[in-house]
Amino acid sequence: MEVSSLPISASHRAKLISAGYISISSLSSISPAHLARDLGISENEATGILKVASQRGGLGRTIPSHHSIVDGAQTAWDMLHEEESCRRITTSCADLDDILGGGISCKEVTEIGGVPGIGKTQLGIQLAINVQIPLEYGGLAGKAVYIDTEGSFMVERVQQVAEACIKDMQEYDSFLRKDLPARQVDLQANDFLANIYYFRICSYTEQIAVINYLEKFISEHKDIKVVIVDSITFHFRQDFDDMALRTRLLGGMALKLMKLAKKFTLAVILLNQVTTKYSGGSFQLTLALGDSWSHACTNRIILYWNGNGRYAHIDKSPSIRSASAPYAVTGRGIRNLASNCKRVKLM
């Protein structure tokens, strides 16, 4: 149960969320003095909040011995069957799909990071389009949630990628039907745009609030198959003196997103920025948010330049081996790297 459901003042709810207390259970072992210090309120106010939370969530109640605290056990056989039947979202780059085992996996959280200009947002847009490819063309026929923290989402570019996706489907159909008359794809670019739910985020508190709201939103929009956060990093690299608080907030978001991926069988894509890290006597580029964050995602993909070519490297995954593949950002979207690929500014 979320703290947003507590019958307390709006300011107290906001302070709880900002301090990283997302669920009522997170208040179960906290003292009034500790909570007062974290929220910047009096100890009497903190005591009142904990009392309401205890009444609302049943904190501190003794659970009868005949009642199981944890249920829903699953066998490893069931897990294997689910994994084998899990659908994937194509990236529109065959080489990248190959090292990913067919594309981005649903039911998992995938982090994609790299330097500015490497194509993170372009890949995010491509996945928001490709998740909508109809079943008969090998897609998921789903919808997308796009959470934009940086303001880098461009509707004109989305429309351009959608139009290219329609052409790809027509080419795919012509290839399968060969000598038969070509069929028209019964989709328009505007249909793709209508199936992307866009959230513009301007602060880390808004980001936390939207992610907390996603479970309800997705429950009301059953066809959502991908959630993209571009980027997870932006608002957490500014004005944070308390690193312990930042770690707690990020950990809470990661757990919430993992739960969404499993519960609704969807892919969660977290785009990340890079920072410098001093190691071995020199500064090296590494993904932002520190070592603790690296454990928050199921898969981690690092995008990087090799000369004039863009490459994707699987840095971490429990199910696929580490490998690299070239890709290109073209006017049509993410594609295979051509031999004469150059760094070209899009739009």
GULO-655633 format. One line per 2 residues: number of its first residue (from 1); their letters; for each residue y, x, z of C-alpha. Coordinates in Angstrom, 2 decimals. Layout:
N
NUM	a	Y X Z  ... $
This chain:
347
1	me	0.00 0.00 0.00  3.44 1.33 -0.96 $
3	vs	6.40 1.82 1.41  8.45 -0.17 -1.11 $
5	sl	6.68 -3.29 0.25  7.81 -2.72 3.84 $
7	pi	10.20 -5.35 5.27  12.84 -2.78 6.23 $
9	sa	16.32 -2.07 4.91  16.72 -0.87 1.33 $
11	sh	18.39 2.34 2.51  15.43 3.18 4.77 $
13	ra	12.97 2.51 1.93  14.97 4.78 -0.36 $
15	kl	15.04 7.54 2.27  11.28 7.29 2.76 $
17	is	10.60 7.62 -0.97  13.10 10.48 -1.36 $
19	ag	11.42 12.33 1.54  8.01 11.99 -0.11 $
21	yi	6.57 9.13 1.95  5.26 7.04 -0.94 $
23	si	2.39 5.11 0.66  2.16 3.46 4.07 $
25	ss	-0.86 5.64 4.85  1.37 8.74 4.59 $
27	ls	3.07 7.53 7.78  -0.16 7.28 9.77 $
29	si	0.01 10.65 11.54  3.76 11.29 11.64 $
31	sp	5.73 11.29 14.90  9.03 9.39 15.31 $
33	ah	10.86 12.67 15.93  9.44 14.25 12.79 $
35	la	10.22 11.17 10.66  13.75 10.98 12.09 $
37	rd	14.36 14.60 11.11  12.99 14.13 7.57 $
39	lg	15.02 10.96 6.94  18.19 11.96 8.80 $
41	is	18.11 8.87 11.02  17.88 8.23 14.76 $
43	en	14.57 8.43 16.56  14.86 4.74 17.51 $
45	ea	15.18 3.82 13.83  12.18 6.01 12.99 $
47	tg	10.15 4.33 15.75  11.03 0.92 14.29 $
49	il	9.94 1.99 10.79  6.61 3.30 12.09 $
51	kv	6.04 0.09 14.04  6.61 -2.05 10.95 $
53	as	4.37 0.25 8.88  1.63 0.00 11.51 $
55	qr	1.78 -3.80 11.50  1.96 -4.03 7.72 $
57	gg	-0.69 -1.49 6.84  -2.96 -1.71 9.83 $
59	lg	-2.32 1.92 10.77  -4.10 2.99 13.90 $
61	rt	-6.51 0.04 13.93  -10.11 0.73 14.81 $
63	ip	-12.31 -0.17 11.87  -15.59 -1.87 12.84 $
65	sh	-18.62 0.38 12.39  -20.26 -2.03 9.97 $
67	hs	-17.30 -1.79 7.57  -17.37 1.08 5.07 $
69	iv	-14.15 3.09 4.93  -14.97 4.46 1.47 $
71	dg	-16.94 2.59 -1.15  -17.38 2.62 -4.91 $
73	aq	-19.68 5.66 -5.12  -20.57 6.67 -8.68 $
75	ta	-23.54 8.66 -9.91  -23.15 11.82 -12.00 $
77	wd	-25.15 10.04 -14.74  -22.57 7.25 -14.86 $
79	ml	-19.78 9.82 -14.99  -21.43 11.62 -17.92 $
81	he	-21.87 8.34 -19.79  -18.21 7.46 -19.22 $
83	ee	-17.07 10.88 -20.40  -19.15 10.69 -23.57 $
85	sc	-17.79 7.23 -24.38  -14.18 8.16 -23.57 $
87	rr	-11.83 7.86 -26.53  -9.38 10.56 -27.59 $
89	it	-5.93 10.52 -29.20  -5.58 12.66 -32.30 $
91	ts	-2.70 15.15 -32.47  -2.61 14.92 -36.31 $
93	ca	-3.48 18.64 -36.39  -7.18 19.13 -37.18 $
95	dl	-7.25 22.68 -35.78  -5.72 21.54 -32.50 $
97	dd	-8.02 18.52 -32.30  -11.03 20.82 -32.79 $
99	il	-10.32 22.97 -29.73  -9.53 19.83 -27.71 $
101	gg	-12.91 18.27 -28.53  -11.39 15.65 -30.82 $
103	gi	-7.91 15.17 -29.34  -6.22 14.37 -26.03 $
105	sc	-8.69 12.76 -23.64  -8.09 9.46 -21.88 $
107	ke	-8.74 9.15 -18.10  -7.23 12.62 -17.63 $
109	vt	-3.85 14.20 -16.90  -2.89 16.84 -19.47 $
111	ei	0.02 19.21 -18.97  1.65 20.68 -22.08 $
113	gg	4.19 23.47 -21.54  6.13 26.02 -23.54 $
115	vp	9.48 27.55 -24.36  12.38 25.47 -25.74 $
117	gi	12.01 24.64 -29.44  8.24 25.11 -29.51 $
119	gk	7.61 21.41 -30.21  6.74 19.81 -26.86 $
121	tq	8.81 16.68 -27.49  7.58 16.53 -31.09 $
123	lg	3.99 16.52 -29.82  4.86 13.86 -27.24 $
125	iq	6.35 11.64 -29.95  3.34 12.24 -32.20 $
127	la	0.95 11.11 -29.46  3.07 8.01 -28.74 $
129	in	2.64 7.08 -32.42  -0.98 8.12 -32.88 $
131	vq	-2.24 6.12 -29.89  -1.30 3.03 -31.92 $
133	ip	-3.52 3.85 -34.91  -5.82 0.82 -35.46 $
135	le	-9.49 0.99 -34.52  -10.63 0.83 -38.15 $
137	yg	-8.76 4.08 -38.81  -10.28 5.86 -35.83 $
139	gl	-7.46 5.15 -33.37  -7.14 3.36 -30.04 $
141	ag	-4.86 0.48 -31.13  -2.92 1.06 -27.91 $
143	ka	0.67 1.23 -26.75  2.69 4.00 -25.13 $
145	vy	5.01 4.54 -22.17  7.57 7.30 -22.75 $
147	id	9.48 8.54 -19.68  12.43 10.65 -20.84 $
149	te	14.09 12.82 -18.17  16.00 15.12 -20.55 $
151	gs	17.43 12.76 -23.17  15.48 14.46 -25.97 $
153	fm	13.80 11.29 -27.30  15.18 10.51 -30.79 $
155	ve	14.45 7.07 -32.25  15.18 8.30 -35.79 $
157	rv	12.51 10.97 -35.40  10.05 8.45 -33.98 $
159	qq	10.58 6.25 -37.02  10.07 9.23 -39.32 $
161	va	6.75 10.13 -37.65  5.66 6.47 -37.73 $
163	ea	6.30 6.24 -41.48  4.28 9.43 -42.01 $
165	ci	1.44 8.00 -39.89  1.30 4.92 -42.13 $
167	kd	1.06 7.19 -45.19  -1.74 9.14 -43.50 $
169	mq	-3.68 5.93 -42.94  -3.22 4.94 -46.59 $
171	ey	-4.48 8.36 -47.72  -7.43 8.09 -45.32 $
173	ds	-8.31 4.65 -46.68  -8.08 5.85 -50.29 $
175	fl	-10.39 8.76 -49.47  -13.01 6.48 -47.92 $
177	rk	-12.85 3.85 -50.67  -12.66 6.44 -53.48 $
179	dl	-12.92 4.46 -56.74  -12.09 1.12 -55.14 $
181	pa	-8.55 -0.28 -55.32  -6.29 1.05 -52.56 $
183	rq	-5.46 -1.32 -49.70  -2.06 -1.66 -48.12 $
185	vd	-1.80 -0.79 -44.44  -0.59 -3.94 -42.70 $
187	lq	1.85 -2.09 -40.44  5.53 -1.17 -40.58 $
189	an	7.34 1.65 -38.81  9.14 -0.94 -36.68 $
191	df	5.76 -2.14 -35.38  5.15 1.33 -33.96 $
193	la	8.59 1.47 -32.35  8.04 -1.93 -30.73 $
195	ni	4.93 -0.60 -28.96  6.66 2.32 -27.21 $
197	yy	8.11 1.38 -23.81  10.95 3.80 -23.08 $
199	fr	12.35 4.71 -19.66  15.43 6.94 -19.41 $
201	ic	15.47 8.81 -16.08  18.61 10.42 -14.63 $
203	sy	17.48 11.69 -11.20  14.36 12.69 -9.34 $
205	te	14.56 9.53 -7.18  14.56 7.40 -10.35 $
207	qi	11.59 9.40 -11.61  9.62 8.74 -8.42 $
209	av	10.57 5.05 -8.50  9.45 4.59 -12.12 $
211	in	6.13 6.33 -11.54  5.56 4.11 -8.49 $
213	yl	6.34 1.08 -10.67  3.96 2.09 -13.47 $
215	ek	0.83 0.57 -11.95  2.41 -2.88 -11.90 $
217	fi	3.93 -2.39 -15.36  0.63 -1.28 -16.93 $
219	se	-1.20 -4.14 -15.23  1.15 -6.49 -17.10 $
221	hk	0.79 -4.59 -20.42  -2.95 -4.12 -20.78 $
223	di	-2.89 -2.24 -24.10  -1.07 0.86 -22.81 $
225	kv	-3.25 3.90 -23.51  -0.86 6.83 -22.98 $
227	vi	1.92 7.70 -20.54  4.17 10.61 -21.55 $
229	vd	6.65 12.26 -19.16  9.17 14.48 -21.00 $
231	si	9.57 16.49 -18.92  8.01 16.32 -15.46 $
233	tf	10.14 19.34 -14.52  13.76 18.65 -15.36 $
235	hf	15.08 16.92 -12.23  12.92 19.00 -9.87 $
237	rq	14.51 22.30 -10.86  17.99 21.28 -9.72 $
239	df	19.53 20.90 -6.25  16.30 21.52 -4.34 $
241	dd	16.75 23.82 -1.36  13.76 22.39 0.50 $
243	ma	10.75 23.67 -1.47  8.30 22.01 0.94 $
245	lr	9.88 18.63 0.19  9.73 19.32 -3.55 $
247	tr	6.05 20.26 -3.31  5.30 17.07 -1.35 $
249	ll	7.14 14.86 -3.84  5.46 16.49 -6.84 $
251	gg	2.05 16.22 -5.17  2.60 12.52 -4.55 $
253	ma	3.55 11.95 -8.20  0.54 13.91 -9.44 $
255	lk	-1.86 11.84 -7.32  -0.26 8.60 -8.53 $
257	lm	-0.59 9.66 -12.19  -4.21 10.75 -11.74 $
259	kl	-4.97 7.35 -10.23  -3.33 5.57 -13.19 $
261	ak	-5.31 7.63 -15.71  -8.62 6.76 -14.03 $
263	kf	-7.88 3.14 -13.22  -6.58 2.12 -16.65 $
265	tl	-8.55 4.60 -18.82  -5.42 6.08 -20.33 $
267	av	-4.10 9.56 -21.11  -1.24 10.97 -19.04 $
269	il	0.77 13.70 -20.80  3.15 15.79 -18.70 $
271	ln	5.49 18.05 -20.66  6.63 21.10 -18.71 $
273	qv	9.26 23.81 -19.07  8.89 27.56 -18.54 $
275	tt	10.37 29.92 -15.99  10.11 33.64 -15.18 $
277	ky	7.74 35.09 -12.60  7.75 38.61 -11.25 $
279	sg	4.23 40.01 -11.48  2.78 43.50 -11.92 $
281	gs	6.17 45.17 -11.84  7.73 43.04 -14.58 $
283	fq	9.02 39.55 -15.29  6.73 37.25 -17.23 $
285	lt	7.11 33.75 -18.63  5.10 31.09 -16.84 $
287	la	5.12 27.30 -16.62  7.58 25.87 -14.10 $
289	lg	6.96 24.29 -10.68  4.87 27.08 -9.20 $
291	ds	1.21 27.85 -8.56  0.54 24.75 -6.46 $
293	ws	1.54 22.49 -9.35  -0.98 24.19 -11.66 $
295	ha	-3.75 22.39 -9.76  -2.19 18.96 -10.26 $
297	ct	-3.43 18.41 -13.83  -6.91 18.18 -15.32 $
299	nr	-6.02 20.10 -18.48  -3.25 22.60 -19.20 $
301	ii	-2.13 23.51 -22.72  0.42 26.28 -23.33 $
303	ly	2.42 26.29 -26.58  3.75 29.64 -27.79 $
305	wn	5.13 31.51 -30.79  3.10 34.12 -32.68 $
307	gn	5.50 35.51 -35.25  6.73 32.51 -37.23 $
309	gr	3.72 30.41 -36.32  3.27 28.00 -33.42 $
311	ya	0.05 28.17 -31.41  -1.54 26.06 -28.68 $
313	hi	-3.75 27.68 -26.04  -6.04 25.78 -23.68 $
315	dk	-5.29 27.55 -20.43  -7.29 25.29 -18.12 $
317	sp	-9.87 22.55 -18.57  -13.08 21.59 -16.74 $
319	si	-14.80 20.32 -19.88  -13.67 22.43 -22.86 $
321	rs	-13.58 26.19 -23.28  -10.42 28.25 -23.45 $
323	as	-9.28 28.62 -27.05  -6.18 28.81 -29.26 $
325	ap	-5.25 27.05 -32.49  -2.23 27.13 -34.83 $
327	ya	-0.15 24.06 -35.52  3.09 23.23 -37.34 $
329	vt	6.03 20.90 -36.72  6.91 19.38 -40.07 $
331	gr	9.03 16.54 -41.37  5.94 14.33 -41.05 $
333	gi	5.20 15.41 -37.49  2.54 17.68 -36.02 $
335	rn	0.28 19.10 -38.73  -1.97 22.06 -39.54 $
337	la	-0.22 25.39 -39.95  0.30 26.22 -43.64 $
339	sn	0.16 29.84 -44.75  3.83 29.84 -45.68 $
341	ck	5.05 28.07 -42.52  8.53 29.12 -41.37 $
343	rv	10.68 28.20 -38.44  12.70 25.30 -39.81 $
345	kl	15.11 23.13 -37.85  14.12 19.49 -38.17 $
347	m	16.49 16.56 -38.75 $
